[in-house]
């Protein structure tokens, strides 16, 4: 089953590359990364609304909503920042360099989140092997960008 989850994660990563390219192209067409991010996020909202109307999931209990930690609510603003940076930077870096740097940033913070078990994640220490893997990714970022 792990291979299925890995395949889904790889597919999601491919979607991020497509999203960044689409947003970068939209920015080129309309001339402003802020507007490109806005229209992209409108598409996200329409998609989420359509899903909610079709799936009709039960509403969460108000006590559960009130009881969530503050950091549970930062996903939307962080998503907006990701969309904006993709729209603004992909034309400057190219798709491969942008996505490899993007993944590198994800990897650094993911190692830290895992190591400390922050945000309710299971604690997984930073090991020499995990650091070597991260170094290989960053070596890949440099190779993709400069060679």
C-alpha positions as CSV (number, residue, x, y, z in Angstrom):
1,X,0.0,0.0,0.0
2,X,3.0,2.4,0.6
3,X,3.6,2.3,-3.2
4,X,0.1,3.5,-3.9
5,X,0.5,6.4,-1.4
6,X,3.9,7.3,-2.9
7,X,2.4,7.2,-6.4
8,X,-0.4,9.5,-5.3
9,X,2.2,11.9,-3.8
10,X,4.2,11.9,-7.0
11,X,1.1,12.6,-8.9
12,X,0.3,15.5,-6.6
13,X,3.8,16.8,-7.2
14,X,3.2,16.7,-10.9
15,X,0.1,18.7,-10.3
16,X,2.1,21.4,-8.5
17,X,4.4,21.6,-11.5
18,X,1.4,22.0,-13.8
19,X,-0.2,24.5,-11.5
20,X,2.9,26.7,-11.3
21,X,3.3,26.6,-15.1
22,X,-0.3,27.5,-15.6
23,X,-0.1,30.4,-13.1
24,X,3.1,31.6,-14.6
25,X,1.5,31.6,-18.1
26,X,-1.6,33.4,-16.7
27,X,0.7,36.0,-15.1
28,X,2.4,36.5,-18.5
29,X,-1.0,36.8,-20.2
30,X,-2.5,39.3,-17.8
31,X,0.7,41.0,-16.7
32,X,0.5,40.7,-12.9
33,X,1.4,37.9,-10.5
34,X,-1.2,39.2,-7.9
35,X,-4.0,38.9,-10.4
36,X,-2.8,35.5,-11.5
37,X,-2.8,34.3,-7.9
38,X,-6.2,35.8,-7.3
39,X,-7.8,34.0,-10.3
40,X,-6.1,30.7,-9.5
41,X,-7.4,30.9,-6.0
42,X,-10.9,31.7,-7.3
43,X,-10.6,28.4,-9.3
44,X,-9.7,26.6,-6.1
45,X,-12.7,28.1,-4.3
46,X,-15.1,27.1,-7.1
47,X,-13.7,23.6,-7.1
48,X,-14.0,23.2,-3.3
49,X,-17.5,24.6,-3.4
50,X,-18.5,22.2,-6.2
51,X,-17.0,19.3,-4.2
52,X,-18.9,20.3,-1.1
53,X,-22.2,20.6,-3.0
54,X,-21.8,17.2,-4.6
55,X,-20.3,15.2,-1.6
56,X,-22.3,17.0,1.1
57,X,-20.0,16.0,4.0
58,X,-21.5,16.6,7.4
59,X,-20.5,19.8,9.1
60,X,-17.9,19.6,11.9
61,X,-19.0,20.2,15.4
62,X,-18.6,23.9,16.4
63,X,-16.6,22.8,19.4
64,X,-14.2,20.9,17.2
65,X,-13.7,24.0,15.0
66,X,-13.2,26.2,18.1
67,X,-10.8,23.8,19.6
68,X,-8.3,23.5,16.8
69,X,-4.8,25.0,17.3
70,X,-4.0,28.3,15.5
71,X,-1.7,26.6,13.1
72,X,-4.5,24.5,11.7
73,X,-5.7,27.7,9.9
74,X,-2.5,28.8,8.1
75,X,-3.0,26.4,5.2
76,X,-5.1,28.8,3.1
77,X,-2.7,31.8,3.4
78,X,0.3,29.5,2.8
79,X,-1.4,28.1,-0.3
80,X,-2.0,31.6,-1.5
81,X,1.7,32.4,-1.0
82,X,2.7,29.3,-2.9
83,X,0.4,30.2,-5.8
84,X,1.8,33.7,-5.9
85,X,5.4,32.6,-5.8
86,X,4.8,30.1,-8.6
87,X,3.1,32.8,-10.7
88,X,5.9,35.3,-10.1
89,X,9.0,33.0,-10.2
90,X,8.4,30.3,-12.8
91,X,9.1,32.6,-15.7
92,X,12.4,33.7,-14.0
93,X,13.7,30.3,-13.0
94,X,12.0,27.9,-15.4
95,X,9.8,25.0,-14.3
96,X,12.4,22.5,-13.4
97,X,14.5,25.0,-11.3
98,X,11.4,26.4,-9.6
99,X,10.0,23.0,-8.7
100,X,13.4,21.6,-7.6
101,X,13.9,24.6,-5.3
102,X,10.3,24.3,-4.1
103,X,10.9,20.7,-3.2
104,X,14.1,21.5,-1.5
105,X,12.4,24.1,0.7
106,X,9.7,21.5,1.5
107,X,12.3,19.0,2.4
108,X,14.2,21.2,4.8
109,X,11.0,22.2,6.7
110,X,9.7,18.7,6.6
111,X,12.8,17.3,8.2
112,X,12.5,19.9,11.0
113,X,8.8,19.3,11.5
114,X,9.4,15.5,11.7
115,X,12.4,15.9,14.0
116,X,10.5,17.9,16.6
117,X,7.1,16.2,15.9
118,X,5.5,19.7,15.4
119,X,2.0,20.1,14.2
120,X,0.9,16.7,15.5
121,X,3.3,14.8,13.3
122,X,5.0,11.6,14.5
123,X,8.5,12.4,15.7
124,X,11.2,11.1,13.4
125,X,14.7,12.2,14.2
126,X,17.1,13.8,11.6
127,X,19.6,11.1,10.9
128,X,22.7,11.1,8.8
129,X,20.9,9.2,6.1
130,X,18.0,11.7,6.0
131,X,20.5,14.6,5.9
132,X,22.4,12.8,3.0
133,X,19.1,12.5,1.1
134,X,18.4,16.2,1.6
135,X,21.9,17.1,0.5
136,X,21.3,15.0,-2.7
137,X,18.1,17.0,-3.4
138,X,19.9,20.3,-3.0
139,X,22.7,19.0,-5.2
140,X,19.9,18.3,-7.7
141,X,18.6,21.8,-7.4
142,X,22.0,23.2,-8.3
143,X,22.4,20.8,-11.2
144,X,19.0,21.6,-12.6
145,X,19.5,25.3,-12.3
146,X,23.1,25.8,-13.3
147,X,24.1,22.8,-15.6
